[in-house]
């Protein structure tokens, strides 16, 4: 009886994992696409050293996106770290709030909300994966 309950529990977690993984994947892919728009806007707005710093971060996100597409398990913790790092670096900057209502401010707001969504979805995915491993070990 305990084994059946464990199997049912594992199937439920697997079903939630699939949906959560799909959402996390798409949020990561959209972050990469939005990064292209950000880079295009930043090119003429910021000093070259800052542009290349953001470009390096975008390349890191692109590599994570490729790892996600290849279903590499390391991609999700890395995407979580990049999303947290992105918010940590960008949110405290007062310059990001001085654009008024413009394409640049909309890109910043959208990007920030997207990073929060990545953090939430990837965090949920990692918790569900951990629960599935615990159920497998106990079953």
One Martini backbone bead per residue (centre of mass of N, CA, C, O) as a GRO file, in nm:
protein
  139
    1UNK     BB    1   0.058   0.063  -0.021
    2UNK     BB    2   0.300   0.259   0.004
    3UNK     BB    3   0.401   0.227  -0.289
    4UNK     BB    4   0.150   0.342  -0.430
    5UNK     BB    5   0.159   0.617  -0.302
    6UNK     BB    6   0.440   0.689  -0.411
    7UNK     BB    7   0.365   0.663  -0.712
    8UNK     BB    8   0.141   0.877  -0.711
    9UNK     BB    9   0.314   1.103  -0.608
   10UNK     BB   10   0.520   1.094  -0.842
   11UNK     BB   11   0.316   1.152  -1.071
   12UNK     BB   12   0.227   1.428  -0.967
   13UNK     BB   13   0.506   1.557  -0.975
   14UNK     BB   14   0.563   1.508  -1.276
   15UNK     BB   15   0.328   1.682  -1.380
   16UNK     BB   16   0.424   1.947  -1.245
   17UNK     BB   17   0.706   1.952  -1.369
   18UNK     BB   18   0.634   1.986  -1.665
   19UNK     BB   19   0.488   2.261  -1.644
   20UNK     BB   20   0.711   2.415  -1.491
   21UNK     BB   21   0.935   2.373  -1.701
   22UNK     BB   22   0.797   2.515  -1.935
   23UNK     BB   23   0.775   2.790  -1.803
   24UNK     BB   24   1.073   2.832  -1.737
   25UNK     BB   25   1.180   2.810  -2.022
   26UNK     BB   26   1.020   3.050  -2.147
   27UNK     BB   27   1.129   3.267  -1.955
   28UNK     BB   28   1.423   3.235  -2.044
   29UNK     BB   29   1.380   3.291  -2.346
   30UNK     BB   30   1.254   3.575  -2.310
   31UNK     BB   31   1.499   3.700  -2.171
   32UNK     BB   32   1.682   3.679  -2.416
   33UNK     BB   33   1.510   3.849  -2.609
   34UNK     BB   34   1.498   4.104  -2.430
   35UNK     BB   35   1.809   4.143  -2.429
   36UNK     BB   36   1.826   4.245  -2.718
   37UNK     BB   37   1.664   4.504  -2.672
   38UNK     BB   38   1.846   4.615  -2.453
   39UNK     BB   39   2.107   4.632  -2.616
   40UNK     BB   40   2.000   4.826  -2.832
   41UNK     BB   41   1.943   5.058  -2.626
   42UNK     BB   42   2.225   5.079  -2.474
   43UNK     BB   43   2.436   5.150  -2.691
   44UNK     BB   44   2.349   5.478  -2.680
   45UNK     BB   45   2.335   5.525  -2.343
   46UNK     BB   46   2.612   5.389  -2.268
   47UNK     BB   47   2.895   5.296  -2.184
   48UNK     BB   48   3.095   5.058  -2.313
   49UNK     BB   49   3.158   4.899  -2.050
   50UNK     BB   50   2.855   4.850  -1.984
   51UNK     BB   51   2.768   4.712  -2.238
   52UNK     BB   52   2.973   4.470  -2.211
   53UNK     BB   53   2.861   4.371  -1.943
   54UNK     BB   54   2.577   4.307  -2.046
   55UNK     BB   55   2.666   4.120  -2.272
   56UNK     BB   56   2.791   3.907  -2.086
   57UNK     BB   57   2.525   3.841  -1.942
   58UNK     BB   58   2.373   3.755  -2.197
   59UNK     BB   59   2.561   3.522  -2.271
   60UNK     BB   60   2.506   3.363  -2.018
   61UNK     BB   61   2.202   3.331  -2.075
   62UNK     BB   62   2.238   3.186  -2.345
   63UNK     BB   63   2.384   2.939  -2.231
   64UNK     BB   64   2.151   2.858  -2.049
   65UNK     BB   65   1.943   2.824  -2.277
   66UNK     BB   66   2.093   2.593  -2.410
   67UNK     BB   67   2.090   2.407  -2.161
   68UNK     BB   68   1.786   2.389  -2.149
   69UNK     BB   69   1.744   2.267  -2.436
   70UNK     BB   70   1.946   2.017  -2.340
   71UNK     BB   71   1.865   1.932  -2.040
   72UNK     BB   72   2.041   2.065  -1.823
   73UNK     BB   73   2.048   2.073  -1.479
   74UNK     BB   74   2.236   2.333  -1.438
   75UNK     BB   75   2.052   2.560  -1.562
   76UNK     BB   76   1.861   2.636  -1.324
   77UNK     BB   77   2.055   2.745  -1.109
   78UNK     BB   78   2.181   2.952  -1.306
   79UNK     BB   79   1.921   3.113  -1.369
   80UNK     BB   80   1.873   3.197  -1.081
   81UNK     BB   81   2.138   3.351  -1.040
   82UNK     BB   82   2.100   3.553  -1.278
   83UNK     BB   83   1.836   3.680  -1.182
   84UNK     BB   84   1.942   3.784  -0.913
   85UNK     BB   85   2.177   3.947  -1.027
   86UNK     BB   86   2.016   4.134  -1.207
   87UNK     BB   87   1.849   4.264  -0.977
   88UNK     BB   88   2.085   4.352  -0.794
   89UNK     BB   89   2.207   4.548  -1.012
   90UNK     BB   90   1.946   4.714  -1.125
   91UNK     BB   91   1.747   4.821  -0.899
   92UNK     BB   92   1.948   5.036  -0.741
   93UNK     BB   93   1.937   5.213  -0.998
   94UNK     BB   94   1.831   5.536  -1.055
   95UNK     BB   95   1.846   5.552  -1.370
   96UNK     BB   96   1.604   5.346  -1.424
   97UNK     BB   97   1.384   5.585  -1.317
   98UNK     BB   98   1.450   5.839  -1.541
   99UNK     BB   99   1.282   5.778  -1.820
  100UNK     BB  100   1.007   5.740  -1.775
  101UNK     BB  101   0.786   5.698  -2.041
  102UNK     BB  102   0.949   5.440  -2.209
  103UNK     BB  103   1.107   5.196  -2.365
  104UNK     BB  104   1.325   5.164  -2.148
  105UNK     BB  105   1.131   5.139  -1.903
  106UNK     BB  106   0.968   4.900  -2.011
  107UNK     BB  107   1.205   4.708  -2.031
  108UNK     BB  108   1.284   4.717  -1.733
  109UNK     BB  109   1.014   4.627  -1.612
  110UNK     BB  110   0.984   4.366  -1.771
  111UNK     BB  111   1.256   4.241  -1.686
  112UNK     BB  112   1.203   4.236  -1.383
  113UNK     BB  113   0.947   4.062  -1.391
  114UNK     BB  114   1.083   3.826  -1.535
  115UNK     BB  115   1.290   3.760  -1.313
  116UNK     BB  116   1.082   3.693  -1.098
  117UNK     BB  117   0.953   3.461  -1.260
  118UNK     BB  118   1.205   3.290  -1.277
  119UNK     BB  119   1.248   3.252  -0.977
  120UNK     BB  120   0.974   3.117  -0.919
  121UNK     BB  121   0.979   2.882  -1.130
  122UNK     BB  122   1.257   2.761  -1.061
  123UNK     BB  123   1.208   2.722  -0.765
  124UNK     BB  124   0.973   2.526  -0.801
  125UNK     BB  125   1.121   2.317  -0.969
  126UNK     BB  126   1.339   2.246  -0.754
  127UNK     BB  127   1.140   2.152  -0.539
  128UNK     BB  128   1.001   1.929  -0.704
  129UNK     BB  129   1.256   1.767  -0.761
  130UNK     BB  130   1.321   1.712  -0.466
  131UNK     BB  131   1.059   1.564  -0.394
  132UNK     BB  132   1.095   1.337  -0.602
  133UNK     BB  133   1.357   1.226  -0.473
  134UNK     BB  134   1.236   1.163  -0.195
  135UNK     BB  135   1.017   0.967  -0.291
  136UNK     BB  136   1.207   0.765  -0.430
  137UNK     BB  137   1.373   0.693  -0.172
  138UNK     BB  138   1.114   0.608   0.009
  139UNK     BB  139   0.987   0.392  -0.209
   0.00000   0.00000   0.00000
